[in-house]
């Protein structure tokens, strides 16, 4: 969609808080009215932009969360590897991740965006915990795993790797190292005593 293509370009060049709907309209070759026909404000544009990179991976994410999935941990592994590889290999994904991590200033105007991002982060932790719980039920992870704490750890690990690589992408190939990085995360889930539930 040309409006979202323009949104990505303008957000990436100017940052979200400094970009205006008028600039996005000009970049898209449409009127501001055309943008308002589809989107209420910059927050809606930002959310639609994020959905473009989330939707292709949603099927894998949901598979790991289904209780009838025979290999939830394998599905999660596949999802995380694909996520890391895509940050380097897919220009659109890389651009959106750079916007998300380095081009968003949560000003008063973007207060609603901050709230939505917080809610989505909490939901992400809950979805990861569900997938981990399924893996525990299938005997793929230890019975004593603290799925809530482990989910927070998985989320932070993945966010940290992507943020670190985007800051200095010439240091190594994220796509080439994706399997090893995710394998090390799986080892942490299987073997770390700190992620076991402790009796009060």
N, C-alpha and C positions, 0 to 999 in steps of 0.2 A: 504494500500500500504506500503510495507516494508521500502521504502526510507523515507516516511513521518513519519512512526512510529519511525525510527531511528533519524530523524530530531528532533522530539519532545523530545526524551530522551537526546540527546546531547545538544540541546538548554537549556533544563531544568537543566541539570547538570553543564554546563560550561558558560551559557549565550550566547546570539546571537553573540556578537562582538568577543568573544574569541573562538567560535567554528569554526572549519575549515571544508571545504567540504571533505577533506581526512578523518577526524574523522567520519563524517557522513557516508561516503562510507564504512569505516571499520565496523561501528556499524550495517550497513544495510547488510553487507556481499556482497557488489558489488564493482565494480571499479569506480573510479572517472569519467571515461568516461560514465558509465551508468547514473550517476547523471546528467552530462552535456547533455545527450541525452534528458532528460526530463525538466531540469531546467537550466536557464542561470547562476544564481548566488544565494547567500543566500537570497536575497530579494524575488526572485521567490519562493524559498522553504518556506519562512516565510508566504507568501501570500497563498500558497497552504495549508499550515498547518492551517491557520485561516479559510479557506473556509470549512474545515472539520467540524467545529463547527457551522458555519453560515448557511450552506445549510439546515440542518434539521428544522430550524426555519424560513426559508425564506417564506414558504407558508403562515404562520400566519402573517408575516410582510407585505407581499403584499396584503393580504386580508384586513387589516386595512387601506391600502392606496387606495383601489378601491372605486370609487365614488358610485358604486352600492351596496356596502356592507351595509346591514341593521343595523349592530351592530359594527361599527368601534371601539368604545371605549371598548366594550367587548372583541373584538379580541386583542386589545392592552393590556388589562389587562391580558388576557390569555398568551400572548407572554412574558410579563415581569415576570409573576409568573414562567413560565416554565424556563426562562433564569436564574433566581435566584436559583431555585431548582437544576438545572443542574450543576451549579458551585460546589455545595456540593456533589451531588449524582453521578455524572458522572466523573470518574477519568480522562478521556481524556480532558474533558472540563475544569476541575480544573487545570490540568497541563498546558494547553495552556493559560488559564487566568493568571496563575502565571508567565509564560514566558512573556506574554504581559505587565504585570505591574511591574515585578521585575527583569527581565532578559534581558532587551533591553537597550543597551547604544548606543545612536545615534552618532556613530563615523563617520568620513569622509567616510569610506567604506560603511556605511549604510545610506548615505545621501538620496539615492533614496527611501529607506524604510520610512524614516521620511516624505518625500514628499507624498508618497502614504498613509501613516497613517493619515496625515493631511487632504488629499482630502477625505478619507473615513469618517473622523469625520464630515466634513462639509456636506457630502452627508447624513450621518445618521441624522443630525439635520434637513435637508430638508425633509427627509422621515417621521420623527416623526411629523414635522409641517403639512405635508400633511394629515396624519392620524388624527391629532387633528382638522384640518380644516373640515374633513369629519364628525367628531363627533359633531362639532359645527353645521354643516348643518343639522344633524339629530336631533338636539335639545338635545344632550347628554351633551354638555358643553355650558357655557354661550356665548351668541352672541358676547360679547365684548372681548372675550379672545384674547390676543396677542399670536397668534400661534407660531411665531418665538421665542419669549422670553420663552414661555412655553416649546417649544421643547428643547431649551438649558437647561432649568431647569430639564426636564425629563432625558435627557442624562447625565447631571452631577450627578443627584441623583442616577441613576442606577450604574454609574461608581464608585461613592463614596462608595456605599454600598458594592459592590463586592471587591473593593480595601481594605476597612476596614476589611471585614470578612476574606479575604485571609491572612491578616497580623496577625490576632488573631482568628483563627477558633474555638478555644476551648471555646470562650466566649458564644456562643449560636449557635443553629442550623439554618442556613440560610434557609434550606428547610422548616423547621417547621414554620418559621416566614415570609416566602415569601408572603403569602396572605395578612397579616397585613401590611407589608411594602409597598406593591403595593396599597392596599386600602388607605393608608395615602397619597400616591402620588396622587391618584385620587381625594381625598378630597382637596388637594392643588389646583389642576386644576379647580375644581368646585367652590371653595370658596374664593381663595386668591384675594383680591382687587388689590394687586400689579401686578398681571398678566393680568389685564385688559388694553386695549388700552386707552391711555390718549390723549385728544385733544391737539394739539400744542398750 
